[in-house]
Amino acid sequence: MRDINLWLDLLCCPKCRRDLRAEALVHADEVVISGSLVCAGCAASYPIIRGVPRFATDIQAGEVNNTVEGFGYQWTQANPIVKDTAFSAQELFLDFIAPVTPAHFQGKVVLDGGCGLGRFTLLSQQFGASRVVGLDLSSAVEAAFANTKHLPNVLIIQGDLLKLPLKQGFDYAFSVGVLHHTADPKSAFSSIVRVLKPSGSISAWVYGRENNGWIIHVLNPLRQHVSSRLPRPVLWAVSYALALPLYALIRLVYLPVERAASLAWLRKWLFYFDYLCWLGKHCNFRETALVIFDHLVPEIAEYIPRDEFEAWFTENALTGITITSRANNSWRGFAHVSN
């Protein structure tokens, strides 16, 4: 992000929705690193700290704060792990947002709703988006800014999907793996829809309730009451310890069964077969540990039934709705805003 003034047509006060003006800007290497964005209406002031406009100034203690803090730790630790790996590859991104293709980004103003360390924000820019805003509530924005600060058409901001500091100026928005970790996933989705232009489109990927009974009834209580409350370095170590047997099991059992036609009869008996095969084909050992940490760290994690997920789209009067299963345990959706 070079000149914050070039982004004010997309930004607004999350409290009163009025315009913002930039004040007291400080640059380093042609990049804005500090200053303030002041509301023309209510006079609220939002600081720019270490290159990132900060609109999330009132996160309260509790499960939301705990979840946000956990993901901030995760993506800060993960930044060196996932660079130049399948975790940051365009194939994974396109799988999450199917049926969208790279051509869909060309010349568009794009929102990455829950950008983490900015891996999909970066890919959106590489696909030809004219401008990309990456928003996240966690401290992962520090890593996202570091990964994208060299790009003049990318802006990273810290903000809440439920109180977006954004105007209705986006051609395309996507949210991958984030809505189900908010306090109100349906409202967060609707909030994103409201910043889309009349000709805009949206993609979302969420955990599915279908085929995830063991997570809902076993892992969720463990996560809510135990793992999400562990010190982050301890949970990081636990995740690596759990990754050892899982990584071995996938490579010694799951992948051979998937490859051998003569063993096809075993597939229906192997627990979580589709997902664990996907994990084995795309993740090395460290990435497997990261996936485990990702499942254990959030205090908030909702699992959305297909009909409920589709209702998010229909209730927002979206058209051309496409809902598909991913890895037999999650849902991805795409649709257009009605003109």
C-alpha positions, 0 to 999 in steps of 0.5 A: 500500500503506497498512498492511502488516499487512493483507497479512501473511495473504498473505505468508510467509518465502520460506526457511521458509514461516513467518509474518512480522511487521512492525517499525519501520514508517515512514509518509509520507502514510499509506503505509508507506515503510520498516521490516522484515518478520521471520520468526517461524520462522528470524528472517530479516529482509526490509527495506521500502525506498521502500515495497516489501518486498524478498524478493530479497536473494540474487541471484547474479552471472551470467545471471539477475542480468544479465537482471533488471538489464536488465529493471529498466533497461528498465521504468524507462525505459519508464514514461513511454513506455507510460503511456496508450498501447496498451502499457498498454491493457486490450485488450492485457492481455486479449489476453495472458490470453484467454479471461479477461474483466474479470468474472473479476477481480471480488472476487478476490485476484490475483497479477501474477507478474512485474509490471514497472512495474505496468501489468497490476497496475493494470488488475487493480485496475480490473477489480474485484479485491479485492486485488492483489499485483504481484511482480517480481525487478527494480528495476522495482518502483520504478516499479510502486510509484510507479504504484500507491501511491495504491491501498490494495488493491495491494501491490508486492513484490520477489521471485523467482517460484522462491521466492515469499514468498506463502501459498496465498491467491490466487484468480487469478494471471497471468504475462505474458511473464516465465516464459520469462526465468526460470532454470527456467520450468516450476518458476516456473509450478509455484511460482505454482500452489502459491499458488492456492486450491483454487478458483483459476485461472491464466493464462500467456503465453510465447514459442513455439518454433514459428515462431520458428526465426530467433530461436532460431538467429540472435537468441538467440546474438546476444542471449546473447553481444553485445546483453545485455552492451552498456551499457544506454544504448548498447543503448537507442540501438541499439534506436531506430536499428533501429526506424527501418527496421522502423517504416517497413517495417511501415507502408509494406509490412506494413499495406497488404498486410494491408488490401488483399484483392488483396495477400493472396497476399503475406502468406505471403511476408512475414517474421513477417507476423502479429506485425509487423502486430500491432506496427504496429497497436498500437505507435508509434515509441517503443514499437517501439523498446521492443519491440526493446530487450525482445528484445535485453536479456535474457541468458535467453530460452526458447522453449517448444514447445506440448506442453511448455507444455501439460505444465506445466498437466497435470503440475500437475493443472490442469483446464479447460485452454485453450492458444491461439496468439497472433500465431502466435509465442507461447502463452497458457494458462488453467486452473483448480486442481482442487478 
